[in-house]
């Protein structure tokens, strides 16, 4: 019945069904529910970049791109229903913006031979292309982020975290638990103690966690949050006067919607990111000319330039570049999902190419190979200035500690391969 409802919900979207020659990139979005304020901005950026390519360039390789949207409400079951309802539309790739949905889709896309692109989220060990043939998660994953955050704290402390106390406040879900093993290994290596504080979703109730933080007085707090959990945590930190410059969120805990509700109390808060901030990039001139001013922007362009809009746009940039590479390899603009997989695996987005796209220094170089589906893993930090209402980049792109991460990725991916009966390739 639910699958039937999802199919009916798709009715309006598919009524103007894409022409068979069109490139179909479904947008598994969530604009409703407790995570809607975050998801809606990402979905807008994703849609608008493909609209820009269609309006300015006539698509990619002369083929228009369709982004039929299906609402998941960040619900794993609904996400799977959206996948099943759209995969027959000629879908080339999926980017569900949910770790829970990703875990469910990995075996499905592998059987259906459709790429899954999960930048900065999903199953970290999918970086190992030997095992996860159909999954790509460049430019960076959760473990990269945890490592880069610890590297930053090492830099802030003269290279030593010996005896320091770090608390991890995390969304009690597959997503929030992702960095724990990495942080445990890093705590052994660098001599800091780690306190793990789960927050049950959606995360509006955190009093007990912050009482514990007040009692234990950690030197630093790392947060793996999403949706309303983020602003609640930042407000709680402000309430107990925890120094904001010692509070670092992951990629998904560092958007305007997380800090603005806290007002001046959020000033100085930091977060990881794997891309640039703001609108000071040439691409926005084209976005204004071809998408916003003609009234073609998703939701009227109200979120253009926000952190999550930029991230959705960046995901679309990488997918578009993979489509371009696939067309080149296949010798035809009308590619299928298997050909796009080959495009992803041969992708090399150089700094020069990013500049050509109007995004100089926006992200690290993304180079993928048969065994590396996750790129370099480089990330950087940004800091919130409440007086200007803007994020500022405060570090350059930083490499994670691969000495710690690589064995963890091999261990986790090999365990998955054994369980799923996969013979590693390459």
C-alpha positions in Angstrom: 0.0 0.0 0.0 2.8 2.4 1.0 4.6 1.8 -2.3 1.4 2.5 -4.1 1.0 5.8 -2.2 4.6 6.7 -3.0 3.9 6.0 -6.7 0.7 8.2 -6.5 2.7 10.9 -4.8 5.1 10.8 -7.7 2.2 11.3 -10.1 2.4 15.1 -10.3 6.2 14.9 -10.6 6.2 12.4 -13.4 3.2 13.8 -15.2 5.6 15.9 -17.3 7.6 12.7 -17.7 11.2 13.3 -18.9 11.8 12.6 -22.6 13.6 9.3 -23.0 16.7 11.1 -24.1 16.9 13.3 -21.0 19.3 12.6 -18.3 17.3 11.7 -15.1 18.8 12.5 -11.7 16.1 12.0 -9.1 16.2 14.3 -6.1 15.3 12.3 -3.0 14.6 15.4 -0.9 13.0 16.2 2.5 11.2 19.5 2.8 8.9 18.4 5.7 9.4 16.9 9.2 11.9 17.8 11.9 14.8 17.9 9.3 12.9 19.8 6.6 14.5 23.2 7.4 17.9 21.7 6.6 16.9 19.4 3.8 14.9 22.0 1.8 18.0 24.2 1.3 20.2 21.3 0.1 17.4 20.3 -2.4 17.2 23.8 -3.7 20.9 24.0 -4.4 20.9 20.6 -6.1 17.9 21.5 -8.4 19.3 25.0 -9.2 22.6 23.8 -10.5 21.0 21.5 -13.0 18.6 24.3 -14.0 21.6 26.5 -14.6 23.2 23.8 -16.9 19.9 23.4 -18.8 19.2 27.1 -19.2 22.8 28.3 -19.9 24.3 25.3 -21.7 21.3 23.3 -23.0 22.1 20.6 -20.4 25.2 18.3 -20.4 26.5 17.3 -23.8 23.3 18.6 -25.4 21.1 16.5 -23.1 18.7 18.2 -20.7 18.8 17.1 -17.1 15.6 16.2 -15.2 15.6 16.2 -11.4 12.2 14.6 -10.4 11.7 15.1 -6.7 10.4 12.6 -4.2 9.8 13.6 -0.6 11.4 11.2 2.0 10.9 13.3 5.1 14.3 11.9 6.2 12.5 8.6 6.8 14.3 5.5 5.8 11.2 3.6 4.7 10.0 6.5 2.6 13.4 6.9 1.1 13.4 3.2 0.0 9.8 3.7 -1.4 11.1 6.8 -3.4 14.0 4.8 -4.8 11.7 2.0 -5.9 9.2 4.4 -7.4 11.8 6.3 -9.4 14.4 3.8 -10.4 12.5 2.8 -13.5 12.5 6.3 -14.8 15.9 6.0 -16.3 17.5 7.2 -13.1 21.3 7.6 -13.4 22.3 8.2 -9.8 20.9 8.7 -6.3 22.0 11.2 -3.6 19.5 10.6 -0.7 21.1 12.9 1.9 20.5 10.4 4.7 22.8 7.8 6.2 19.9 5.6 7.2 18.5 5.6 3.6 22.0 5.0 2.2 22.5 1.9 4.3 19.3 0.5 2.9 20.0 1.5 -0.6 23.6 0.1 -0.9 22.5 -3.5 -1.6 19.7 -2.3 -3.8 21.8 -0.1 -6.1 24.4 -2.8 -6.2 21.8 -5.3 -7.5 20.2 -2.7 -9.9 23.5 -1.3 -11.0 22.8 2.4 -10.3 25.4 4.6 -8.7 24.9 6.0 -5.2 26.6 9.3 -4.4 26.8 10.2 -0.8 29.2 13.2 -0.3 30.0 13.8 3.4 27.5 11.2 4.7 26.4 7.5 4.3 28.6 4.5 5.0 32.2 5.7 5.4 33.9 2.5 4.4 32.2 2.8 0.9 35.3 4.8 0.2 36.8 1.3 -0.6 35.8 0.9 -4.3 37.1 -2.7 -4.3 34.1 -3.7 -2.2 31.5 -0.9 -2.9 31.5 -0.8 -6.7 28.4 1.3 -7.0 28.9 3.8 -4.1 31.0 7.0 -4.1 31.5 9.4 -1.2 34.1 12.0 -2.2 35.3 14.5 -1.4 35.2 13.6 2.3 33.4 11.3 4.8 32.6 11.2 8.5 35.8 9.7 9.6 37.8 12.2 7.6 35.9 15.0 9.4 36.5 13.5 12.9 40.2 13.3 12.1 40.5 16.8 10.7 38.7 18.2 13.8 41.2 16.4 16.0 44.1 17.6 13.8 42.8 21.2 14.3 42.7 20.7 18.1 46.2 19.3 18.0 47.3 22.5 16.2 45.5 24.6 18.8 47.4 22.8 21.6 51.0 22.9 20.3 50.7 19.4 18.9 49.5 17.5 22.0 46.1 16.6 23.4 47.5 14.5 26.2 45.2 14.7 29.2 42.6 16.8 27.4 38.9 15.9 27.7 36.7 15.8 24.6 33.0 15.1 24.6 31.1 13.9 21.6 27.4 14.9 21.5 25.8 12.8 18.8 22.5 12.0 17.1 21.6 8.6 18.4 21.3 7.0 14.9 23.5 5.3 12.3 24.6 8.8 11.3 25.6 10.0 14.7 27.4 6.8 15.6 29.7 6.9 12.5 32.6 8.8 14.0 32.8 7.0 17.4 35.2 4.2 16.4 37.6 6.8 14.7 37.5 9.1 17.7 38.2 6.1 20.0 41.3 5.2 18.0 42.4 8.9 17.8 42.0 9.2 21.6 44.3 6.2 22.1 46.9 7.7 19.7 46.8 11.2 21.2 46.0 10.6 24.9 42.8 12.5 25.2 39.7 11.1 27.0 36.5 10.7 25.1 33.0 11.0 26.6 30.1 9.8 24.3 26.8 11.5 24.8 23.9 10.2 22.6 20.9 12.4 21.9 17.7 10.7 20.9 16.2 12.1 17.7 14.9 14.6 16.8 17.0 16.1 19.6 14.9 18.8 21.3 15.5 17.3 24.7 19.2 17.5 25.8 19.1 18.7 29.4 20.7 15.6 30.9 23.6 15.6 28.4 24.4 19.3 29.1 24.2 18.7 32.9 26.8 16.0 32.4 28.9 18.4 30.4 28.6 21.1 33.0 29.7 18.6 35.7 32.6 17.0 33.7 33.8 20.3 32.1 35.3 18.9 28.9 38.0 21.0 27.2 36.3 20.6 23.8 32.9 19.4 22.4 32.5 17.8 19.0 28.9 17.4 17.7 27.4 15.0 15.2 23.9 16.5 14.9 21.3 17.2 12.4 18.1 19.3 12.2 16.7 20.8 15.4 19.2 18.9 17.5 21.9 21.4 16.4 20.3 24.6 17.5 19.2 23.0 20.7 22.7 21.9 21.5 24.2 25.3 20.6 21.6 27.0 22.8 22.3 24.7 25.7 26.1 25.4 25.3 25.3 29.1 25.4 23.2 28.7 28.5 26.0 27.1 30.5 28.5 29.6 29.0 30.6 26.9 27.3 33.3 28.7 25.2 31.9 28.6 21.7 35.4 28.6 20.1 35.9 25.1 21.8 32.6 23.7 20.3 33.0 22.1 16.8 30.2 20.6 14.8 30.5 18.2 11.9 29.6 19.1 8.3 25.9 18.7 9.1 26.0 20.9 12.2 27.3 24.0 10.6 24.6 25.8 8.7 22.8 29.2 9.2 19.7 27.4 10.4 21.7 25.9 13.3 23.2 29.1 14.7 20.8 32.0 13.8 18.1 30.9 16.4 20.7 31.2 19.2 21.5 34.8 18.3 24.6 36.4 19.8 25.1 33.3 22.0 26.3 31.3 19.0 29.1 33.7 18.2 32.4 31.9 17.7 30.9 28.4 17.1 32.9 26.3 14.6 32.1 23.6 12.2 33.7 21.3 9.6 33.0 21.8 5.9 34.3 20.3 2.7 33.5 23.3 0.5 33.5 27.1 0.4 31.1 29.5 2.0 29.1 32.5 0.8 28.4 33.8 -2.7 31.8 35.3 -3.6 32.2 32.9 -6.5 31.8 33.7 -10.2 29.2 30.9 -10.6 26.6 33.1 -8.7 26.7 35.7 -11.5 25.5 33.0 -13.9 23.1 31.6 -11.3 21.6 35.1 -11.0 21.4 35.7 -14.7 20.0 32.3 -15.9 18.1 30.9 -12.8 17.2 33.5 -10.2 16.3 36.6 -12.2 14.2 34.6 -14.8 12.2 33.1 -11.8 13.4 29.6 -12.3 15.1 29.1 -8.9 13.8 26.4 -6.6 11.5 28.1 -4.0 12.2 31.5 -5.5 15.9 31.4 -4.6 15.4 32.3 -1.0 18.3 30.2 0.3 20.8 30.9 -2.5 24.3 31.0 -1.0 23.5 29.4 2.3 25.8 26.5 3.6 23.3 23.8 2.7 22.3 25.3 -0.6 26.0 25.4 -1.5 26.4 21.8 -0.4 23.5 20.7 -2.6 24.8 22.7 -5.5 28.3 21.1 -5.0 26.8 17.6 -5.0 25.1 18.5 -8.3 28.5 19.8 -9.7 30.2 16.5 -9.0 27.4 14.5 -10.5 27.4 16.7 -13.6 31.1 16.3 -14.0 30.8 12.6 -13.6 28.1 12.6 -16.3 30.4 14.7 -18.6 33.2 12.1 -18.0 30.8 9.2 -18.7 29.7 10.8 -22.0 33.3 11.2 -23.0 34.2 7.6 -22.1 31.0 6.1 -23.7 31.3 8.3 -26.8 27.6 9.3 -26.5 25.7 12.0 -24.6 22.9 9.5 -23.9 24.5 7.5 -21.1 23.0 4.9 -18.8 23.6 4.3 -15.1 26.4 1.7 -15.6 28.2 4.2 -17.9 27.8 6.9 -15.3 29.5 4.6 -12.7 32.5 4.4 -15.0 32.4 8.2 -15.2 32.5 8.5 -11.4 35.4 6.1 -11.2 37.5 8.1 -13.8 36.6 11.5 -12.3 39.3 14.0 -11.7 38.0 17.5 -10.8 41.2 19.5 -10.6 41.5 23.0 -9.0 41.7 24.4 -12.6 38.5 22.7 -13.5 36.7 24.0 -10.4 37.9 27.5 -11.4 36.5 27.0 -14.9 33.2 26.0 -13.3 33.1 29.4 -11.5 34.1 27.8 -8.1 37.8 28.6 -7.5 39.1 27.0 -4.3 35.5 25.9 -3.5 36.5 22.3 -2.8 39.5 20.0 -2.8 40.6 18.2 -5.9 38.3 15.1 -6.4 40.2 12.2 -8.0 38.6 8.8 -7.9 40.0 5.4 -8.9 38.8 1.8 -8.8 39.9 1.4 -5.2 39.4 4.9 -4.0 35.7 6.1 -4.2 36.2 8.8 -1.5 38.8 11.2 -2.8 41.4 12.9 -0.5 39.2 13.3 2.5 40.3 16.9 3.0 38.1 19.2 5.0 38.4 22.7 6.6 36.9 24.7 9.4 34.5 27.6 9.4 33.5 29.9 12.2 30.2 31.8 12.9 30.2 35.5 13.3 26.9 36.4 14.9 27.3 40.2 14.3 27.6 39.9 10.5 25.5 36.7 10.3 28.2 35.0 8.2 30.5 32.0 8.3 34.2 32.6 7.7 36.7 29.9 6.6 39.4 29.7 9.3 41.7 26.9 8.0 42.9 25.6 4.6 41.9 22.2 3.4 43.5 19.7 5.7 44.3 16.1 5.1 42.9 13.5 7.6 45.1 11.0 9.4 45.1 8.2 6.9 47.4 6.1 9.1 44.5 5.7 11.5 41.6 5.8 9.0 42.8 3.4 6.2 43.0 0.3 8.4 39.5 1.1 9.8 38.1 1.4 6.3 39.7 -1.9 5.2 38.4 -3.6 8.3 34.8 -2.4 8.0 34.6 -2.9 4.2 36.1 -6.3 4.3 33.6 -7.4 7.0 30.8 -6.1 4.8 32.2 -8.0 1.8 32.3 -11.2 3.8 28.8 -10.7 5.1 27.4 -9.8 1.6 29.4 -12.4 -0.3 31.2 -9.8 -2.4 34.6 -10.7 -4.0 36.8 -7.5 -3.9 37.8 -6.2 -7.3 40.6 -4.1 -8.7 
